[in-house]
Amino acid sequence: MIFITCALHCEAKPIIERYKLAADREAFFPIFKNENLVLVVTGIGKLLTASAMAYVYARYQEPEYSAWLNVGVAGVKNIELGCLLNVNKVTEISTAINWYPVRLPALSTLPSCALITLDEAGNNYTENDAFDMEASAFMAMALRFSPVELVQIVKVVSDNLQNDMQAVNKQQVTALIAIKLPEIEMVVDALAAEAVTFRENYQNDDLYKECIDKWHFSAYQKKQLLRILPQWQALDGNAGFDQLTDFQSAKHVIAFVSIQLRDRDIYFGEIS
Amino acid sequence: MINTIYVEQDVLEHFRTKEILSRFSKAEVIVCHHYGELFNRKAQNFRMQKKNSALIIADKKKQFVLSAPDEYGIGGDKNYYFSHMLNCIYDCRYCFLQGMYRSAHYVLFVNYESFADDIVKTVNAFPDQSSFFYSGYDCDSLALEPVTNFVDFILPVFENLPAATLELRTKSTQIRALLDREPINNCVVAFSLSPDNIVAHLEAKTPSLSKRIEAMRKLQARGWKIGLRFDPLIYHADYLLHYSAMFKQVANALDSSLIHSISLGAFRMPEKFFRNMIKLYPKERLFAGSLEENDGMVSYEKQKEQEMTEYCHAELLTHWTDEKIFPCY
């Protein structure tokens, strides 16, 4: 699952349309979803962002390897309107805490920038930093749920030294995001690919689930099982549930698999 | 390939930073406050980062020279290590760094002079004792030499410290800096060696055994002292054949009388690091099987460990004399 956060509905609208996301009408935040994406319109500011992220995370029960993407508009002093920036550093101005979203190789063609999260809207632009009011909260929350490799921020420049933020209306924001949909899709695809790799590396497979369904494992035994089952499968191409079905209890299963590990030779290639 | 370089604000104008950045003109440079902001953060995955490690250029503030673990010695009265780099470009599955650090980014401390000052101070504190300084504990000593030029800097420091010996521990064939200068008597270039099958399966991105042997041969011909490090020994099917073939291959290629020292030790790991490594690589065969935990260390079952180390020690004795061999067990 990829969770997308936008502060405003006008930022979210092109993404909702592109991915044909349907409204979740029972939710307490404006949420739009399909099978693979959940988009939440958080509202402006850190508090609302953090609240909405915690809410969608709890509501959709995606405990591991979900990706997080923040999409929005931002002001940048000397960068032209409409440019999409992949954020490489987030600084919260009130605490001076920094976060560093990973620059994924798949996104290396996107221009990048540092971003400063303000507590209040402002246009005291510094050199090439972008400004918003949500990203620090987004990073702090996203990293509670997922590793940094699954967290990205993209901002489309909505105002700069020549174009004041007060002059930007909702329709313009929607148009700015819409024109950058191909790049946003690229980011979504890159995050999806990273999430697939995480799942391939770490997700429990059917054998674990079959064991948990058939026998009662204590919390400690589950930990043991999580460790030894992948190792058994790595060592023994025939490892499978059919070898376990006759056992009476979780204890017997763990004992059997442990013996399989202990007694099996490990091969690292033949002698040349 | 390094695509992203983080630089601590304080060393942005350091001459070594500028030299390094000029080598990576296409890399994206991101200024950070302190390397720990990236390196020590929770919620990052060492395994995923290893695919695309960034370089972090930083300034080390303290603890330049540290006492080496007890089992690390090769004959000196005092043993120390220092780490001008954290992490390594190679990806050896048995490496403790992946269990110790949260990040796979390479940290390079560019204030080499601070390391040199502390080394001199440490040597002068015990003028009557021989001391060994290991540089390849938290990194490979030579693998990033074309970028760091650390060897170029540190060898003249040791040239003036005859009571001290520097060990450069490596799997790398980046030996140009050593071949281009006169050898010094108190430096040992120690190569970590494993049989080809272990290199292929567990030492990703490293030079092959034959390339390491060729590098050692060139260094020995140039007059550098060579150390052989058979550590960790990996227990596996047919390990007897694999290790004895490797010992023979190494012995045949080098002048055995000019080998400085040989160490060997079986795979072992602090339990805490081992737990982290299993989480990173749950399907790794190396971590399955005959390992047990004793007093906070994970190692092979005693009998297997003893059998393997004794066998390898005996095999080594068919090529080298015992006074050069330092068991790490």
Interface residues (C-beta under 8 A of the other chain):
Chain A: N88 K89 A96 N98 Y100 V102 R103 L104 P105 S108 S112 A114 L143 R144 S146 P147 V148 E149 E194 T197 F198 N201 Y202 L226 R227 I228 P230 Q231 W232 Q233 A234 L235 L261 R262 R264 D265 I266 Y267 F268 G269 E270 I271 S272
Chain B: N3 T4 Y6 E28 I30 V31 C32 H33 E37 L38 R41 K42 A43 Q44 N45 R47 M48 Q49 N52 A54 D196 N197 I198 A200 H201 L202 I234 Y235 H236 A237 D238 L241 H242 A245 I278 P282 K283 E284 R285 L286 F287 A288 G289 S290
